[in-house]
Amino acid sequence: MKREELLNSKEYWLSKIQIDLFNEVEKYMQRNGLNRTQLAEKLGVSKDYISEILNGDADHLISKLVELSLAIGMAPRLSFEDLDTLVKADSFNKDENIDK
């Protein structure tokens, strides 16, 4: 399969999103000393749901998002950013704009 074909495939983008999400959740759990059960309790979901996400069973909405994005010729790129850093940067920008 050529790289262009790969980048146009639903499976590639769905897998990428799943892997990125898995990596971020795993890092969060490690940083906070949480296991799957504790994470599920924190989020108010079942342990089975957390296991599904971490085992790559994609939510159908993500699948549809990927499908729709590709259908309109767009790459469904998601990024994960540290929330505290984002809030601080946003606050800084707001304060800067207020003074002008």
Summary of the structure (lengths in Angstrom):
residues: 100
radius of gyration: 17.6
end to end distance: 53.1
largest distance: 54.0
contacts: 210
relative contact order: 0.12
helix: 72%
strand: 0%
